[in-house]
Amino acid sequence: MSIEKLAVIGGGAWGTALAQVAATGGRETLLWAREDDVVEAINKIHENPIYLKGLKLDPAIRATGKFTELTSCDAWLVVTPAQHMRTVLSYCPCPEMPLILCSKGIEGKSGKLLHDVARDVCPTSPIAVLSGPTFAHEVAAGLPTAVTLACEDEALGEQIRDRIALPTFRTYLTDDVAGAEIGGAIKNVLAIGCGIVDGKGLGQNARASLIARGFAEMIRFGEAMGARRDTMAGLSGLGDLVLTCSSTASRNYSLGVAIGEGQAAADLMKDRTTVAEGAHTAPVLKKLADDKDIDMPITQAVAALLAADLTIDEALEQLLSRPPRPEAH
């Protein structure tokens, strides 16, 4: 099977950026979006004024709100929010369509990684995962980016890689699907923590310490789930962690900053146009860690702060009063 025509499922900033990558060179690309005004704007003026304002899109991108139009495509890049992926995939009209999962998170109701969700809904579809340090506006603008593409089927992974490869969009292959997803999910939770540190004015030393110790939590959780350490030390783990924990362009970091400045998490989440996925991931990640007896104190603190079960000062006291231990643990 040859992969030529791609569909992108999700008309947010990241989905639009990936459509721009897929359409480079005039290659026909379909972008499914649920918002009628996004579909109309992309088709009429080649822009997404809601989620990626001010960027001209390749005319080879055509938007649609109908799943039936996507049957002519060779593979789907699935970029819907993690908590809606199960529902969206249930509309898939092609039972054997290759699915490239590009969202980051863990399903809250089931505690499943997204590739397991996809297998539940589309059991005959080949599955790959695309993840890494990727701010959508930079990818869409053609700035240099490197990502991880995880696929257990090496031949399929090579086909996908070759189809989306650009000089400014470099793709590294792995067969560790779980590892690629775990890094992308946990870094969002840790980014909220880093934002809280900065919003509270705790200093750069504290933020660096949180990144390093948070990375240790990522490795502990990943290995307990069967992922490989080298995957989490790569682009989809450490690379994405560094990016997301240090920039106001990160939705999760920005949410943390606002919490650190004294705003209530519940109020901040009410009317957001975009999704800070770490807020959904934190409670389910904490539960999984508790159930599997994995030591993740930073994750637990972030989950408690989001739920308003602790104040920042109380969470800080808990973290700083933990018994001394070797750094390797």
C-alpha positions, 0 to 999 in steps of 0.5 A: 500500500502506498500512502499519498493522500492524507486526511487530518482529523481536527481543525485546531492549531496542531491539526492545521499545522500538520495539514500544512506539512502534509500539503507542502509541494501542492500535495492534496490534503483533506482537513476535517474540522467540526467548526463550520466557520473553520471549514469555510475560512480554510476553503475561501481564504486559506486561513484558520483565523480561530486557531492559527490566525495570520498564517496563509495555508497551502491552497492544496489543503481542503477542509470538510466537516463530513467524514464520508469525504475522507474515504478517498484518503490513504491514512489519517492524522488524528489530532482531536483532543485526547478525551474526544478521540474515542468518539471521533474514531467511532465515526471512521468509515474505513475499518482498515484505515491507517491511523497516525495519532498526533494527540497527547494525553491519557483517556480519563474514563478508562486510564488507557493510552491513546493507541489502546483507545484506537485499538478498541474502536478500530481494531483492524486499523494499523496504528502509529504515533507522532509526538515530540517538541512541536509548537504548532505555529512554528511547524506551520511557519516551516521552522526546523522541527524534529519529531518521533514517529512510533510504529510497530510495523517498520514498513508502514512507519517508513512510508509515513515518515517518507510522506511527511518528511520535509527538510524542516520536519525531521522524523525519527522512527521507533517501534516503542509506541507506548513510550512515545505516548507516555512522554507526550502525556506526562510532560503536559502535567509537569508543564503545569507544575513548572508554570506554577513554580514560575507564577509563584515566583519560586525561581529558576533553580526550582523550575530546573529541579522540577524538570529533572525530578519530573523526568525521573517520574516519567521514566519510572512510570514509562518503564512500569508500563513497558516503555523503553528508557531511551524513548523517554530520553528522546524527542517525545519525552525529554525533548517535549518536556524541555519545550513545554516547561519553559514557554508561555506558548505552552497552554499547560505551562500558561495554565500553571502560571495563572494558578501560581499567580493565585487564580483558581484552576476551575475558573481558568478551565471554564471558557478556554478555546484551546485545551490544556490537556495536562489538566485532564491527564493529571488525575488519571495519571495520579490514579494509575501511579497509585494503583501501580505503586509508582512514586510520582510526588510531583504528579500527585502535587499537580493533581491536588492543586488542580483539584484545589485539595492543596494550596501551593504552600502546602504542596511545596511543604510536602515536596520539600519535606520528603525523606532524602534519597539517592538521585537514581531513584 
